[in-house]
Amino acid sequence: MVKAVDKTKVPWWVANVIVPLVNLILALFVSGLFIFIAGENPYQALKLIIYGSFGYLEGFGYTLYYATNFIFTGLAFAVAFHCRLFNIGGEGQAYIGGLGVFLVGYYLTGFPISIVWILAIAGSMLFGAAWAAIPAYLQAYRGSHVVITTIMFNFIASALMVFLLVDVIRDTSQMGPHTVPLAEEQWFPMFREIAGWFGMKVGYSPLNITFLLSILVSLGVWFLIWRTKWGYEMRAVGHNTQAAIYAGISPQRNIILAMLISGALAGMLGVNEILGVHHEVMVNFPAGYGFTGIAVALMGR
């Protein structure tokens, strides 16, 4: 008897290496096509992109700084996506997460720095998860599609933060709508400062130790999704909800869990921006990172 072969099974290296590489090449080709139509040289543009991103230490530092934010928002979307949820609310969750970072730093001024950092990270996660909680509940128990509710909550977060920055937590000694800076001892060390301790020069860039935190978080998310019961149940709900119910897995519980984790990850963007770079909350500091993280997650599979 001839054993049936599953032709739909794709080798891991095709799904995880070849497909993203092809996507990248196609993206570069389409970009080059538009550059050519605009009357410029696509080859020279590509050289500038590569050099600006990797060709010198300062540019590479900026690349890793932006990558840090994309790691957090990409992971946020990816966790929800494993449960077949399209969390479009990363932008708002990051915004609120930054508020959590600031409030911890502001009210714990003078506390030991290690405690402030740990609680600030926890605050970013708690505030981001809280902002994702209502869309999660509405999806799990009321059938309100998470795409619609998270988009709505992005607008609510934006309006709420503008109100707070203008009327509640604004630095009254300045004209602009932003908070007072956090105490300097609470700021995350920059890589250029760390390199300076060893007599090295890496150029000026906003890269800070949040990048290392993002790597640890990436490993933690991988372990959660692929090596724990919680991750298995979220993936089971995402693959086949009815089969998951038959196996005794609660879709409602896993929808809420996935969205809370997703919101917490998005909120951690505030750690990089508030503790690492700006040291204060300002209007629209997420600057589109939440939406770009969706593309990062889909491209990274």
C-alpha positions as CSV (number, residue, x, y, z in Angstrom):
1,M,0.0,0.0,0.0
2,V,1.4,3.4,-1.0
3,K,1.6,5.9,1.8
4,A,-0.1,9.1,1.0
5,V,2.1,12.2,0.9
6,D,0.9,15.5,2.3
7,K,1.8,17.9,-0.5
8,T,0.6,20.9,1.5
9,K,3.4,20.5,4.1
10,V,6.1,23.1,3.5
11,P,9.6,22.6,4.8
12,W,10.4,24.9,7.7
13,W,13.3,26.5,5.9
14,V,11.0,27.5,3.0
15,A,8.4,29.0,5.3
16,N,10.9,30.8,7.6
17,V,13.8,31.7,5.3
18,I,12.8,31.5,1.6
19,V,9.4,33.2,1.9
20,P,10.5,36.2,4.0
21,L,13.6,36.6,1.7
22,V,11.4,36.6,-1.4
23,N,9.1,39.1,0.3
24,L,12.1,41.4,0.9
25,I,13.3,41.1,-2.6
26,L,9.9,41.9,-4.0
27,A,9.5,44.9,-1.7
28,L,12.9,46.2,-2.9
29,F,11.9,45.6,-6.5
30,V,8.6,47.5,-6.2
31,S,10.3,50.3,-4.3
32,G,13.0,50.5,-7.0
33,L,10.3,50.6,-9.7
34,F,8.7,53.6,-8.1
35,I,12.1,55.3,-7.7
36,F,12.8,54.7,-11.4
37,I,9.4,56.1,-12.4
38,A,10.3,59.2,-10.3
39,G,13.4,59.7,-12.5
40,E,16.0,58.6,-9.9
41,N,18.5,55.8,-9.9
42,P,17.2,52.7,-8.0
43,Y,20.7,51.3,-7.6
44,Q,22.0,54.5,-5.9
45,A,18.9,54.6,-3.7
46,L,19.5,51.0,-2.6
47,K,23.2,51.8,-1.8
48,L,22.1,54.7,0.3
49,I,19.5,52.6,2.2
50,I,22.1,49.9,2.9
51,Y,24.8,52.4,3.9
52,G,22.5,54.5,6.0
53,S,21.3,51.4,7.9
54,F,24.4,49.3,8.2
55,G,27.4,51.2,6.7
56,Y,28.6,53.1,9.8
57,L,28.1,52.7,13.5
58,E,25.8,55.7,14.1
59,G,23.5,54.6,11.3
60,F,23.5,51.0,12.6
61,G,22.6,52.3,16.1
62,Y,19.6,54.1,14.6
63,T,18.6,50.8,12.8
64,L,18.7,48.9,16.1
65,Y,16.8,51.6,17.9
66,Y,14.0,51.5,15.4
67,A,14.1,47.7,15.4
68,T,13.6,47.7,19.2
69,N,10.2,49.4,18.8
70,F,9.3,47.1,15.9
71,I,10.2,44.1,17.9
72,F,7.7,45.1,20.7
73,T,4.9,46.0,18.3
74,G,5.6,43.0,16.0
75,L,5.5,40.6,18.9
76,A,2.3,42.2,20.1
77,F,0.5,41.6,16.8
78,A,2.1,38.1,16.5
79,V,0.8,36.8,19.8
80,A,-2.7,37.9,19.0
81,F,-2.4,36.5,15.5
82,H,-1.6,33.0,16.8
83,C,-5.1,33.1,18.4
84,R,-6.6,34.3,15.1
85,L,-7.0,37.9,16.4
86,F,-6.0,41.0,14.5
87,N,-4.9,43.4,17.1
88,I,-4.8,46.7,15.2
89,G,-4.6,48.6,18.5
90,G,-0.9,48.4,19.1
91,E,-0.6,52.1,18.6
92,G,-3.0,53.0,21.3
93,Q,-1.7,50.4,23.7
94,A,1.8,51.7,23.2
95,Y,0.6,55.2,23.9
96,I,-1.0,54.2,27.1
97,G,1.9,52.0,28.0
98,G,4.2,55.1,27.8
99,L,1.9,56.8,30.3
100,G,2.4,53.9,32.7
101,V,6.2,54.3,32.4
102,F,6.0,58.0,33.1
103,L,3.7,57.7,36.1
104,V,5.9,55.1,37.8
105,G,9.0,57.2,37.2
106,Y,7.4,60.4,38.3
107,Y,5.9,59.2,41.6
108,L,8.9,57.0,42.5
109,T,11.5,59.7,42.1
110,G,14.2,59.1,44.7
111,F,13.6,55.3,44.9
112,P,16.4,52.8,44.1
113,I,16.9,52.9,40.4
114,S,16.6,49.1,40.0
115,I,13.1,49.2,41.6
116,V,12.0,52.1,39.4
117,W,13.2,50.3,36.2
118,I,11.4,47.1,37.1
119,L,8.2,48.8,38.1
120,A,8.3,51.1,35.1
121,I,8.5,48.1,32.8
122,A,5.7,46.4,34.7
123,G,3.7,49.7,34.5
124,S,4.1,49.8,30.7
125,M,2.9,46.2,30.5
126,L,0.0,46.7,32.9
127,F,-1.3,49.9,31.2
128,G,-0.9,48.4,27.7
129,A,-2.7,45.2,28.8
130,A,-5.5,47.2,30.4
131,W,-6.1,49.1,27.2
132,A,-6.4,45.8,25.3
133,A,-8.7,44.3,28.0
134,I,-12.0,45.9,26.9
135,P,-11.6,44.9,23.2
136,A,-10.6,41.5,24.3
137,Y,-13.8,41.1,26.5
138,L,-16.0,42.4,23.7
139,Q,-14.5,39.9,21.2
140,A,-14.7,37.0,23.6
141,Y,-18.1,37.5,25.1
142,R,-20.0,39.9,22.9
143,G,-18.8,39.0,19.4
144,S,-17.6,42.6,18.7
145,H,-14.8,42.2,16.1
146,V,-11.5,43.0,17.6
147,V,-10.4,44.9,14.5
148,I,-13.1,47.4,14.9
149,T,-12.8,47.8,18.6
150,T,-9.0,48.2,18.6
151,I,-9.1,50.8,15.9
152,M,-11.7,52.7,17.9
153,F,-9.5,52.4,21.0
154,N,-6.6,53.9,19.0
155,F,-8.6,57.1,18.5
156,I,-9.8,57.0,22.2
157,A,-6.2,56.7,23.4
158,S,-5.1,59.5,21.2
159,A,-7.8,61.8,22.4
160,L,-7.3,60.8,26.1
161,M,-3.5,61.4,25.9
162,V,-4.0,64.9,24.3
163,F,-6.4,65.8,27.1
164,L,-4.0,64.6,29.7
165,L,-1.0,66.3,28.2
166,V,-2.8,69.6,27.7
167,D,-4.9,69.8,30.9
168,V,-3.6,67.4,33.5
169,I,0.1,66.3,33.4
170,R,1.5,69.1,31.1
171,D,4.8,70.7,32.2
172,T,3.4,74.2,33.0
173,S,6.8,75.8,32.7
174,Q,6.8,75.0,28.9
175,M,4.6,75.9,26.1
176,G,4.4,72.5,24.4
177,P,2.0,69.7,25.4
178,H,4.4,67.4,27.2
179,T,5.2,66.3,30.7
180,V,8.1,67.2,32.9
181,P,11.2,65.1,32.2
182,L,11.9,62.2,34.4
183,A,14.8,62.4,36.8
184,E,18.1,61.9,35.0
185,E,19.1,59.0,37.2
186,Q,16.1,57.0,35.9
187,W,17.1,57.2,32.3
188,F,18.3,54.0,30.6
189,P,22.0,54.1,29.6
190,M,22.7,54.7,26.0
191,F,25.0,52.3,24.1
192,R,27.2,55.3,23.2
193,E,27.7,55.9,26.9
194,I,28.4,52.2,27.7
195,A,30.9,52.2,24.8
196,G,32.5,55.3,26.2
197,W,33.3,53.5,29.5
198,F,35.6,51.2,27.5
199,G,37.1,54.0,25.4
200,M,35.1,53.2,22.3
201,K,33.2,55.5,20.0
202,V,30.1,54.3,18.3
203,G,28.6,57.6,17.2
204,Y,25.5,59.4,18.4
205,S,22.3,57.4,18.2
206,P,19.3,56.8,20.5
207,L,20.1,53.1,20.9
208,N,19.8,52.2,24.6
209,I,19.6,49.0,26.7
210,T,16.0,48.5,25.9
211,F,17.3,46.7,22.8
212,L,18.7,44.0,25.1
213,L,15.3,43.9,26.8
214,S,13.6,43.4,23.5
215,I,15.8,40.4,22.7
216,L,14.9,38.8,26.1
217,V,11.2,39.5,25.5
218,S,11.5,37.8,22.0
219,L,12.9,34.7,23.5
220,G,10.2,34.7,26.2
221,V,7.5,35.0,23.6
222,W,9.0,32.2,21.6
223,F,9.0,30.0,24.7
224,L,5.4,31.0,25.6
225,I,4.0,30.2,22.2
226,W,5.9,27.0,21.4
227,R,6.8,25.5,24.7
228,T,3.9,26.1,27.1
229,K,0.4,24.9,27.6
230,W,-0.9,28.5,27.3
231,G,0.8,28.9,23.9
232,Y,-0.5,25.6,22.7
233,E,-4.1,26.5,23.7
234,M,-3.9,29.9,22.0
235,R,-2.6,28.3,18.8
236,A,-5.3,25.6,19.0
237,V,-8.0,28.2,19.2
238,G,-6.4,30.1,16.3
239,H,-6.2,27.0,14.1
240,N,-9.7,25.5,14.7
241,T,-12.0,27.0,17.4
242,Q,-14.5,24.1,17.2
243,A,-11.8,21.5,17.6
244,A,-10.3,23.4,20.5
245,I,-13.8,23.5,22.2
246,Y,-14.1,19.7,21.7
247,A,-10.7,19.3,23.4
248,G,-11.9,21.2,26.4
249,I,-10.1,24.5,25.6
250,S,-11.9,27.7,26.3
251,P,-11.8,30.1,23.3
252,Q,-13.0,33.0,25.5
253,R,-10.2,32.5,28.1
254,N,-7.5,32.3,25.4
255,I,-8.8,35.3,23.4
256,I,-8.6,37.4,26.6
257,L,-5.2,36.0,27.5
258,A,-3.8,36.5,24.0
259,M,-5.0,40.1,23.9
260,L,-3.7,41.0,27.3
261,I,-0.3,39.6,26.4
262,S,-0.4,41.5,23.1
263,G,-1.4,44.7,24.8
264,A,1.4,44.3,27.4
265,L,4.0,43.8,24.7
266,A,2.8,46.8,22.7
267,G,2.9,48.9,25.9
268,M,6.6,48.1,26.3
269,L,7.4,50.4,23.4
270,G,6.9,53.1,26.0
271,V,10.0,51.8,27.9
272,N,12.2,52.5,24.9
273,E,10.7,55.9,24.1
274,I,10.2,57.2,27.7
275,L,13.0,55.7,29.7
276,G,15.4,55.4,26.8
277,V,15.0,58.4,24.5
278,H,12.6,61.2,25.2
279,H,12.4,60.9,29.0
280,E,9.0,62.6,28.9
281,V,5.6,61.9,27.4
282,M,4.7,63.9,24.3
283,V,1.9,64.0,21.8
284,N,2.0,61.0,19.4
285,F,5.3,59.6,20.6
286,P,4.4,56.1,19.1
287,A,4.6,57.7,15.7
288,G,3.2,54.9,13.7
289,Y,5.2,52.1,15.3
290,G,2.1,50.1,16.2
291,F,0.9,49.9,12.6
292,T,4.3,49.2,11.2
293,G,4.6,46.3,13.7
294,I,1.8,44.6,11.9
295,A,3.8,44.5,8.7
296,V,6.9,43.3,10.6
297,A,4.9,40.4,12.2
298,L,3.4,39.3,8.9
299,M,6.7,39.5,7.1
300,G,8.5,37.7,9.9
301,R,5.8,35.0,9.9
